[in-house]
């Protein structure tokens, strides 16, 4: 479906803009990052469509994630609150991971990856 393809492209662009190339990270972490971004961007687009009175199948070519709208999502419906919080939490943890020199601080780097994956597992358990 064209909309799914467009959302996938927006996710990839947003991840690349925020973190750069994450393909060197463990496969499970890359997969989890992508899932959080997919869920967030789908929700973000729903709110954006409503606020800009766009049709349900509208998808922009590029997406700029505005912190004001993201913050607003945390105070919206419960599903959006959860999605926005998970998105923000992921970004903070990934930012910390990128600050670690994996060659000189290998244990801290792996511990941080394990912490992020543990958070994903906890979130997945809570959603079930």
DRENTORKOL-3810 file (N, C-alpha, C; in nm, 4 decimals):
REM DRENTORKOL-3810
@n.u->0.0852; n.v->-0.1176; n.w->0.0000; ca.u->0.0000; ca.v->0.0000; ca.w->0.0000; c.u->0.0897; c.v->0.1238; c.w->0.0000
@n.u->0.0488; n.v->0.2238; n.w->-0.0763; ca.u->0.1291; ca.v->0.3460; ca.w->-0.0917; c.u->0.1463; c.v->0.4208; c.w->0.0393
@n.u->0.0404; n.v->0.4256; n.w->0.1204; ca.u->0.0504; ca.v->0.4980; ca.w->0.2472; c.u->0.1482; c.v->0.4288; c.w->0.3417
@n.u->0.1450; n.v->0.2964; n.w->0.3476; ca.u->0.2409; ca.v->0.2230; ca.w->0.4312; c.u->0.3837; c.v->0.2485; c.w->0.3851
@n.u->0.4026; n.v->0.2502; n.w->0.2551; ca.u->0.5348; ca.v->0.2768; ca.w->0.1987; c.u->0.5806; c.v->0.4185; c.w->0.2328
@n.u->0.4887; n.v->0.5134; n.w->0.2248; ca.u->0.5219; ca.v->0.6527; ca.w->0.2567; c.u->0.5567; c.v->0.6670; c.w->0.4050
@n.u->0.4817; n.v->0.5989; n.w->0.4918; ca.u->0.5104; ca.v->0.6046; ca.w->0.6353; c.u->0.6448; c.v->0.5391; c.w->0.6652
@n.u->0.6728; n.v->0.4285; n.w->0.5985; ca.u->0.8025; ca.v->0.3624; ca.w->0.6163; c.u->0.9164; c.v->0.4563; c.w->0.5772
@n.u->0.8987; n.v->0.5262; n.w->0.4671; ca.u->1.0010; ca.v->0.6209; ca.w->0.4211; c.u->1.0174; c.v->0.7345; c.w->0.5214
@n.u->0.9058; n.v->0.7871; n.w->0.5744; ca.u->0.9138; ca.v->0.8934; ca.w->0.6745; c.u->0.9852; c.v->0.8445; c.w->0.8002
@n.u->0.9585; n.v->0.7205; n.w->0.8398; ca.u->1.0259; ca.v->0.6629; ca.w->0.9573; c.u->1.1761; c.v->0.6551; c.w->0.9342
@n.u->1.2134; n.v->0.6018; n.w->0.8209; ca.u->1.3559; ca.v->0.5902; ca.w->0.7897; c.u->1.4239; c.v->0.7266; c.w->0.7868
@n.u->1.3572; n.v->0.8266; n.w->0.7285; ca.u->1.4136; ca.v->0.9623; ca.w->0.7241; c.u->1.4284; c.v->1.0198; c.w->0.8644
@n.u->1.3254; n.v->1.0020; n.w->0.9470; ca.u->1.3285; ca.v->1.0579; ca.w->1.0823; c.u->1.4384; c.v->0.9918; c.w->1.1662
@n.u->1.4516; n.v->0.8611; n.w->1.1550; ca.u->1.5560; ca.v->0.7903; ca.w->1.2293; c.u->1.6936; c.v->0.8353; c.w->1.1828
@n.u->1.7112; n.v->0.8461; n.w->1.0536; ca.u->1.8397; ca.v->0.8895; ca.w->0.9967; c.u->1.8742; c.v->1.0315; c.w->1.0421
@n.u->1.7749; n.v->1.1210; n.w->1.0398; ca.u->1.7991; ca.v->1.2595; ca.w->1.0835; c.u->1.8362; c.v->1.2649; c.w->1.2312
@n.u->1.7689; n.v->1.1855; n.w->1.3115; ca.u->1.7895; ca.v->1.1916; ca.w->1.4565; c.u->1.9172; c.v->1.1207; c.w->1.5007
@n.u->1.9426; n.v->0.9999; n.w->1.4456; ca.u->2.0509; ca.v->0.9169; ca.w->1.4962; c.u->2.1608; c.v->0.8875; c.w->1.3959
@n.u->2.1401; n.v->0.9205; n.w->1.2696; ca.u->2.2359; ca.v->0.8813; ca.w->1.1676; c.u->2.2126; c.v->0.7357; c.w->1.1299
@n.u->2.3146; n.v->0.6709; n.w->1.0815; ca.u->2.3048; ca.v->0.5317; ca.w->1.0404; c.u->2.3084; c.v->0.4424; c.w->1.1634
@n.u->2.2006; n.v->0.3697; n.w->1.1888; ca.u->2.1959; ca.v->0.2816; ca.w->1.3061; c.u->2.2130; c.v->0.1340; c.w->1.2670
@n.u->2.2478; n.v->0.1101; n.w->1.1428; ca.u->2.2583; ca.v->-0.0285; ca.w->1.0958; c.u->2.3686; c.v->-0.1075; c.w->1.1680
@n.u->2.4626; n.v->-0.0401; n.w->1.2293; ca.u->2.5693; ca.v->-0.1085; ca.w->1.3019; c.u->2.5298; c.v->-0.1511; c.w->1.4423
@n.u->2.4124; n.v->-0.1106; n.w->1.4865; ca.u->2.3638; ca.v->-0.1501; ca.w->1.6185; c.u->2.3080; c.v->-0.2917; c.w->1.6121
@n.u->2.2913; n.v->-0.3553; n.w->1.7273; ca.u->2.2318; ca.v->-0.4892; ca.w->1.7262; c.u->2.0968; c.v->-0.4897; c.w->1.6536
@n.u->2.0726; n.v->-0.5973; n.w->1.5797; ca.u->1.9527; ca.v->-0.6080; ca.w->1.4963; c.u->1.8238; c.v->-0.5870; c.w->1.5762
@n.u->1.8167; n.v->-0.6429; n.w->1.6961; ca.u->1.6970; ca.v->-0.6291; ca.w->1.7802; c.u->1.6747; c.v->-0.4832; c.w->1.8173
@n.u->1.7813; n.v->-0.4107; n.w->1.8459; ca.u->1.7682; ca.v->-0.2696; ca.w->1.8808; c.u->1.7205; c.v->-0.1895; c.w->1.7605
@n.u->1.7761; n.v->-0.2149; n.w->1.6435; ca.u->1.7334; ca.v->-0.1450; ca.w->1.5211; c.u->1.5853; c.v->-0.1726; c.w->1.4960
@n.u->1.5455; n.v->-0.2964; n.w->1.5125; ca.u->1.4056; ca.v->-0.3355; ca.w->1.4920; c.u->1.3129; c.v->-0.2619; c.w->1.5897
@n.u->1.3538; n.v->-0.2550; n.w->1.7167; ca.u->1.2722; ca.v->-0.1890; ca.w->1.8179; c.u->1.2646; c.v->-0.0382; c.w->1.7951
@n.u->1.3764; n.v->0.0220; n.w->1.7572; ca.u->1.3761; ca.v->0.1659; ca.w->1.7256; c.u->1.2780; c.v->0.1916; c.w->1.6128
@n.u->1.2845; n.v->0.1092; n.w->1.5099; ca.u->1.1973; ca.v->0.1273; ca.w->1.3950; c.u->1.0504; c.v->0.1126; c.w->1.4353
@n.u->1.0185; n.v->0.0158; n.w->1.5207; ca.u->0.8803; ca.v->-0.0045; ca.w->1.5643; c.u->0.8274; c.v->0.1151; c.w->1.6428
@n.u->0.9094; n.v->0.1699; n.w->1.7324; ca.u->0.8668; ca.v->0.2874; ca.w->1.8093; c.u->0.8431; c.v->0.4050; c.w->1.7157
@n.u->0.9348; n.v->0.4256; n.w->1.6219; ca.u->0.9182; ca.v->0.5360; ca.w->1.5275; c.u->0.7955; c.v->0.5157; c.w->1.4396
@n.u->0.7713; n.v->0.3946; n.w->1.3962; ca.u->0.6548; ca.v->0.3641; ca.w->1.3119; c.u->0.5252; c.v->0.3976; c.w->1.3859
@n.u->0.5157; n.v->0.3526; n.w->1.5101; ca.u->0.3961; ca.v->0.3783; ca.w->1.5897; c.u->0.3799; c.v->0.5281; c.w->1.6156
@n.u->0.4908; n.v->0.5934; n.w->1.6505; ca.u->0.4844; ca.v->0.7360; ca.w->1.6789; c.u->0.4455; c.v->0.8157; c.w->1.5544
@n.u->0.5105; n.v->0.7906; n.w->1.4432; ca.u->0.4854; ca.v->0.8694; ca.w->1.3225; c.u->0.3437; c.v->0.8465; c.w->1.2717
@n.u->0.2930; n.v->0.7262; n.w->1.2805; ca.u->0.1539; ca.v->0.7015; ca.w->1.2404; c.u->0.0585; c.v->0.7844; c.w->1.3258
@n.u->0.0817; n.v->0.7873; n.w->1.4559; ca.u->-0.0022; ca.v->0.8659; ca.w->1.5467; c.u->0.0164; c.v->1.0156; c.w->1.5233
@n.u->0.1409; n.v->1.0551; n.w->1.5068; ca.u->0.1729; ca.v->1.1959; ca.w->1.4826; c.u->0.1025; c.v->1.2446; c.w->1.3562
@n.u->0.1045; n.v->1.1627; n.w->1.2508; ca.u->0.0377; ca.v->1.2002; ca.w->1.1258; c.u->-0.1128; c.v->1.2127; c.w->1.1445
@n.u->-0.1724; n.v->1.1264; n.w->1.2253; ca.u->-0.3159; ca.v->1.1378; ca.w->1.2523; c.u->-0.3495; c.v->1.2726; c.w->1.3141
@n.u->-0.2711; n.v->1.3131; n.w->1.4113; ca.u->-0.2957; ca.v->1.4421; ca.w->1.4762; c.u->-0.2679; c.v->1.5563; c.w->1.3788
@n.u->-0.1601; n.v->1.5454; n.w->1.3020; ca.u->-0.1252; ca.v->1.6480; ca.w->1.2044; c.u->-0.2357; c.v->1.6621; c.w->1.0997
@n.u->-0.2877; n.v->1.5511; n.w->1.0514; ca.u->-0.3970; ca.v->1.5543; ca.w->0.9529; c.u->-0.5188; c.v->1.6258; c.w->1.0099
@n.u->-0.5512; n.v->1.5950; n.w->1.1338; ca.u->-0.6671; ca.v->1.6585; ca.w->1.1973; c.u->-0.6458; c.v->1.8078; c.w->1.2160
@n.u->-0.5291; n.v->1.8449; n.w->1.2626; ca.u->-0.5038; ca.v->1.9864; ca.w->1.2894; c.u->-0.4952; c.v->2.0686; c.w->1.1618
@n.u->-0.4505; n.v->2.0061; n.w->1.0533; ca.u->-0.4388; ca.v->2.0773; ca.w->0.9260; c.u->-0.5531; c.v->2.0462; c.w->0.8306
@n.u->-0.6530; n.v->1.9711; n.w->0.8818; ca.u->-0.7713; ca.v->1.9362; ca.w->0.8030; c.u->-0.7348; c.v->1.8699; c.w->0.6695
@n.u->-0.6477; n.v->1.7708; n.w->0.6789; ca.u->-0.6035; ca.v->1.6947; ca.w->0.5622; c.u->-0.6831; c.v->1.5648; c.w->0.5549
@n.u->-0.6941; n.v->1.5055; n.w->0.4360; ca.u->-0.7648; ca.v->1.3772; ca.w->0.4244; c.u->-0.6891; c.v->1.2649; c.w->0.4971
@n.u->-0.7611; n.v->1.1584; n.w->0.5275; ca.u->-0.7050; ca.v->1.0474; ca.w->0.6056; c.u->-0.5874; c.v->0.9790; c.w->0.5369
@n.u->-0.5786; n.v->0.9886; n.w->0.4049; ca.u->-0.4683; ca.v->0.9226; ca.w->0.3344; c.u->-0.3531; c.v->1.0183; c.w->0.3009
@n.u->-0.3597; n.v->1.1410; n.w->0.3514; ca.u->-0.2542; ca.v->1.2404; ca.w->0.3242; c.u->-0.1276; c.v->1.2025; c.w->0.4002
@n.u->-0.0174; n.v->1.2076; n.w->0.3284; ca.u->0.1141; ca.v->1.1849; ca.w->0.3878; c.u->0.2112; c.v->1.2839; c.w->0.3247
@n.u->0.2813; n.v->1.3634; n.w->0.4054; ca.u->0.3763; ca.v->1.4592; ca.w->0.3482; c.u->0.4985; c.v->1.3872; c.w->0.2899
@n.u->0.5662; n.v->1.4530; n.w->0.1976; ca.u->0.6883; ca.v->1.3943; ca.w->0.1407; c.u->0.7990; c.v->1.3864; c.w->0.2452
@n.u->0.8097; n.v->1.4913; n.w->0.3250; ca.u->0.9046; ca.v->1.4928; ca.w->0.4364; c.u->0.8284; c.v->1.5342; c.w->0.5612
@n.u->0.8802; n.v->1.4966; n.w->0.6735; ca.u->0.8117; ca.v->1.5233; ca.w->0.7990; c.u->0.9092; c.v->1.5876; c.w->0.8965
@n.u->0.8689; n.v->1.7007; n.w->0.9494; ca.u->0.9444; ca.v->1.7658; ca.w->1.0555; c.u->0.8654; c.v->1.7422; c.w->1.1837
@n.u->0.9277; n.v->1.6752; n.w->1.2774; ca.u->0.8602; ca.v->1.6441; ca.w->1.4030; c.u->0.8760; c.v->1.7640; c.w->1.4955
@n.u->0.7644; n.v->1.8290; n.w->1.5210; ca.u->0.7650; ca.v->1.9488; ca.w->1.6044; c.u->0.7476; c.v->1.9095; c.w->1.7503
@n.u->0.8375; n.v->1.9580; n.w->1.8338; ca.u->0.8322; ca.v->1.9208; ca.w->1.9754; c.u->0.7028; c.v->1.9693; c.w->2.0409
@n.u->0.6490; n.v->2.0799; n.w->1.9946; ca.u->0.5243; ca.v->2.1319; ca.w->2.0515; c.u->0.4088; c.v->2.0331; c.w->2.0293
@n.u->0.3991; n.v->1.9798; n.w->1.9086; ca.u->0.2948; ca.v->1.8819; ca.w->1.8793; c.u->0.3207; c.v->1.7510; c.w->1.9537
@n.u->0.4474; n.v->1.7111; n.w->1.9619; ca.u->0.4830; ca.v->1.5903; ca.w->2.0351; c.u->0.4475; c.v->1.6052; c.w->2.1828
@n.u->0.4784; n.v->1.7205; n.w->2.2416; ca.u->0.4428; ca.v->1.7449; ca.w->2.3811; c.u->0.2919; c.v->1.7424; c.w->2.3991
@n.u->0.2191; n.v->1.7968; n.w->2.3030; ca.u->0.0737; ca.v->1.7948; ca.w->2.3079; c.u->0.0186; c.v->1.6537; c.w->2.3070
@n.u->0.0862; n.v->1.5641; n.w->2.2374; ca.u->0.0415; ca.v->1.4251; ca.w->2.2320; c.u->0.0468; c.v->1.3597; c.w->2.3699
@n.u->0.1395; n.v->1.4031; n.w->2.4517; ca.u->0.1515; ca.v->1.3441; ca.w->2.5856; c.u->0.0326; c.v->1.3796; c.w->2.6734
@n.u->-0.0449; n.v->1.4795; n.w->2.6320; ca.u->-0.1604; ca.v->1.5236; ca.w->2.7108; c.u->-0.2913; c.v->1.4919; c.w->2.6391
@n.u->-0.2842; n.v->1.4102; n.w->2.5360; ca.u->-0.3987; ca.v->1.3790; ca.w->2.4514; c.u->-0.4632; c.v->1.2500; c.w->2.4991
@n.u->-0.5101; n.v->1.1709; n.w->2.4100; ca.u->-0.5717; ca.v->1.0429; ca.w->2.4418; c.u->-0.4672; c.v->0.9483; c.w->2.5004
@n.u->-0.5121; n.v->0.8516; n.w->2.5780; ca.u->-0.4184; ca.v->0.7628; ca.w->2.6472; c.u->-0.3245; c.v->0.6899; c.w->2.5516
@n.u->-0.3732; n.v->0.6453; n.w->2.4357; ca.u->-0.2842; ca.v->0.5785; ca.w->2.3400; c.u->-0.1733; c.v->0.6726; c.w->2.2942
@n.u->-0.2084; n.v->0.7957; n.w->2.2644; ca.u->-0.1090; ca.v->0.8912; ca.w->2.2191; c.u->-0.0111; c.v->0.9264; c.w->2.3309
@n.u->-0.0598; n.v->0.9328; n.w->2.4538; ca.u->0.0282; ca.v->0.9613; ca.w->2.5669; c.u->0.1376; c.v->0.8554; c.w->2.5747
@n.u->0.0966; n.v->0.7309; n.w->2.5698; ca.u->0.1914; ca.v->0.6194; ca.w->2.5784; c.u->0.2910; c.v->0.6248; c.w->2.4625
@n.u->0.2420; n.v->0.6451; n.w->2.3427; ca.u->0.3267; ca.v->0.6470; ca.w->2.2233; c.u->0.4276; c.v->0.7610; c.w->2.2308
@n.u->0.3822; n.v->0.8789; n.w->2.2690; ca.u->0.4715; ca.v->0.9953; ca.w->2.2777; c.u->0.5760; c.v->0.9769; c.w->2.3871
@n.u->0.5359; n.v->0.9215; n.w->2.4993; ca.u->0.6322; ca.v->0.8992; ca.w->2.6078; c.u->0.7379; c.v->0.7975; c.w->2.5671
@n.u->0.6950; n.v->0.6906; n.w->2.5020; ca.u->0.7895; ca.v->0.5884; ca.w->2.4588; c.u->0.8862; c.v->0.6456; c.w->2.3551
@n.u->0.8344; n.v->0.7279; n.w->2.2639; ca.u->0.9164; ca.v->0.7931; ca.w->2.1621; c.u->1.0206; c.v->0.8845; c.w->2.2273
@n.u->0.9788; n.v->0.9671; n.w->2.3213; ca.u->1.0715; ca.v->1.0583; ca.w->2.3893; c.u->1.1742; c.v->0.9825; c.w->2.4723
@n.u->1.1305; n.v->0.8783; n.w->2.5405; ca.u->1.2220; ca.v->0.7970; ca.w->2.6221; c.u->1.3265; c.v->0.7304; c.w->2.5325
@n.u->1.2826; n.v->0.6763; n.w->2.4194; ca.u->1.3755; ca.v->0.6142; ca.w->2.3257; c.u->1.4791; c.v->0.7152; c.w->2.2775
@n.u->1.4338; n.v->0.8325; n.w->2.2380; ca.u->1.5268; ca.v->0.9337; ca.w->2.1878; c.u->1.6315; c.v->0.9703; c.w->2.2918
@n.u->1.5914; n.v->0.9857; n.w->2.4162; ca.u->1.6877; ca.v->1.0183; ca.w->2.5224; c.u->1.7902; c.v->0.9071; c.w->2.5405
@n.u->1.7437; n.v->0.7836; n.w->2.5445; ca.u->1.8355; ca.v->0.6718; ca.w->2.5653; c.u->1.9281; c.v->0.6525; c.w->2.4457
@n.u->1.8756; n.v->0.6699; n.w->2.3254; ca.u->1.9595; ca.v->0.6564; ca.w->2.2060; c.u->2.0621; c.v->0.7697; c.w->2.1995
@n.u->2.0231; n.v->0.8892; n.w->2.2426; ca.u->2.1186; ca.v->1.0005; ca.w->2.2479; c.u->2.2335; c.v->0.9666; c.w->2.3422
@n.u->2.2001; n.v->0.9087; n.w->2.4578; ca.u->2.3042; ca.v->0.8681; ca.w->2.5534; c.u->2.3951; c.v->0.7612; c.w->2.4929
@n.u->2.3339; n.v->0.6659; n.w->2.4231; ca.u->2.4124; ca.v->0.5600; ca.w->2.3606; c.u->2.5113; c.v->0.6179; c.w->2.2609
@n.u->2.4687; n.v->0.7151; n.w->2.1831; ca.u->2.5558; ca.v->0.7732; ca.w->2.0813; c.u->2.6708; c.v->0.8535; c.w->2.1408
@n.u->2.6573; n.v->0.8939; n.w->2.2656; ca.u->2.7641; ca.v->0.9692; ca.w->2.3327; c.u->2.8746; c.v->0.8776; c.w->2.3855
@n.u->2.8486; n.v->0.7489; n.w->2.3901; ca.u->2.9443; ca.v->0.6524; ca.w->2.4467; c.u->3.0405; c.v->0.6057; c.w->2.3381
@n.u->3.1682; n.v->0.6083; n.w->2.3697; ca.u->3.2706; ca.v->0.5550; ca.w->2.2794; c.u->3.2721; c.v->0.4041; c.w->2.2959
@n.u->3.2142; n.v->0.3324; n.w->2.1992; ca.u->3.1984; ca.v->0.1875; ca.w->2.2150; c.u->3.3314; c.v->0.1140; c.w->2.2166
@n.u->3.4353; n.v->0.1729; n.w->2.1595; ca.u->3.5659; ca.v->0.1071; ca.w->2.1604; c.u->3.6346; c.v->0.1204; c.w->2.2965
@n.u->3.6230; n.v->0.2359; n.w->2.3595; ca.u->3.6894; ca.v->0.2594; ca.w->2.4881; c.u->3.6000; c.v->0.2321; c.w->2.6081
@n.u->3.4681; n.v->0.2300; n.w->2.5866; ca.u->3.3745; ca.v->0.2074; ca.w->2.6957; c.u->3.2760; c.v->0.0966; c.w->2.6563
@n.u->3.3313; n.v->-0.0156; n.w->2.6134; ca.u->3.2509; ca.v->-0.1257; ca.w->2.5625; c.u->3.1470; c.v->-0.1780; c.w->2.6601
@n.u->3.1864; n.v->-0.1893; n.w->2.7878; ca.u->3.0912; ca.v->-0.2393; ca.w->2.8872; c.u->2.9746; c.v->-0.1433; c.w->2.9066
@n.u->3.0033; n.v->-0.0143; n.w->2.9164; ca.u->2.8974; ca.v->0.0857; ca.w->2.9310; c.u->2.8086; c.v->0.0884; c.w->2.8069
@n.u->2.8697; n.v->0.0771; n.w->2.6914; ca.u->2.7947; ca.v->0.0754; ca.w->2.5652; c.u->2.6976; c.v->-0.0430; c.w->2.5630
@n.u->2.7470; n.v->-0.1615; n.w->2.5970; ca.u->2.6608; ca.v->-0.2810; ca.w->2.5969; c.u->2.5542; c.v->-0.2714; c.w->2.7052
@n.u->2.5918; n.v->-0.2189; n.w->2.8214; ca.u->2.4945; ca.v->-0.2022; ca.w->2.9299; c.u->2.3814; c.v->-0.1084; c.w->2.8860
@n.u->2.4155; n.v->-0.0028; n.w->2.8150; ca.u->2.3144; ca.v->0.0929; ca.w->2.7680; c.u->2.2229; c.v->0.0276; c.w->2.6650
@n.u->2.2790; n.v->-0.0506; n.w->2.5744; ca.u->2.1973; ca.v->-0.1246; ca.w->2.4771; c.u->2.1027; c.v->-0.2199; c.w->2.5506
@n.u->2.1574; n.v->-0.2940; n.w->2.6479; ca.u->2.0748; ca.v->-0.3871; ca.w->2.7249; c.u->1.9619; c.v->-0.3142; c.w->2.7977
@n.u->1.9914; n.v->-0.1966; n.w->2.8501; ca.u->1.8911; ca.v->-0.1160; ca.w->2.9200; c.u->1.7793; c.v->-0.0733; c.w->2.8236
@n.u->1.8157; n.v->-0.0318; n.w->2.7041; ca.u->1.7154; ca.v->0.0085; ca.w->2.6048; c.u->1.6291; c.v->-0.1117; c.w->2.5673
@n.u->1.6915; n.v->-0.2252; n.w->2.5416; ca.u->1.6160; ca.v->-0.3452; ca.w->2.5043; c.u->1.5256; c.v->-0.3912; c.w->2.6185
@n.u->1.5726; n.v->-0.3798; n.w->2.7411; ca.u->1.4910; ca.v->-0.4160; ca.w->2.8567; c.u->1.3668; c.v->-0.3270; c.w->2.8633
@n.u->1.3843; n.v->-0.1991; n.w->2.8339; ca.u->1.2709; ca.v->-0.1065; ca.w->2.8337; c.u->1.1696; c.v->-0.1445; c.w->2.7265
@n.u->1.2184; n.v->-0.1846; n.w->2.6078; ca.u->1.1288; ca.v->-0.2292; ca.w->2.5013; c.u->1.0504; c.v->-0.3523; c.w->2.5458
@n.u->1.1193; n.v->-0.4471; n.w->2.6065; ca.u->1.0523; ca.v->-0.5693; ca.w->2.6518; c.u->0.9464; c.v->-0.5383; c.w->2.7568
@n.u->0.9768; n.v->-0.4474; n.w->2.8476; ca.u->0.8811; ca.v->-0.4061; ca.w->2.9503; c.u->0.7597; c.v->-0.3398; c.w->2.8864
@n.u->0.7835; n.v->-0.2497; n.w->2.7910; ca.u->0.6734; ca.v->-0.1815; ca.w->2.7225; c.u->0.5876; c.v->-0.2813; c.w->2.6454
@n.u->0.6500; n.v->-0.3754; n.w->2.5792; ca.u->0.5747; ca.v->-0.4762; ca.w->2.5027; c.u->0.4893; c.v->-0.5613; c.w->2.5952
@n.u->0.5422; n.v->-0.5958; n.w->2.7121; ca.u->0.4672; ca.v->-0.6742; ca.w->2.8095; c.u->0.3473; c.v->-0.5958; c.w->2.8601
@n.u->0.3650; n.v->-0.4683; n.w->2.8844; ca.u->0.2580; ca.v->-0.3845; ca.w->2.9360; c.u->0.1461; c.v->-0.3669; c.w->2.8334
@n.u->0.1794; n.v->-0.3687; n.w->2.7051; ca.u->0.0786; ca.v->-0.3513; ca.w->2.6002; c.u->-0.0067; c.v->-0.4755; c.w->2.5801
@n.u->0.0433; n.v->-0.5900; n.w->2.6206; ca.u->-0.0305; ca.v->-0.7156; ca.w->2.5981; c.u->-0.1386; c.v->-0.7376; c.w->2.6983
END
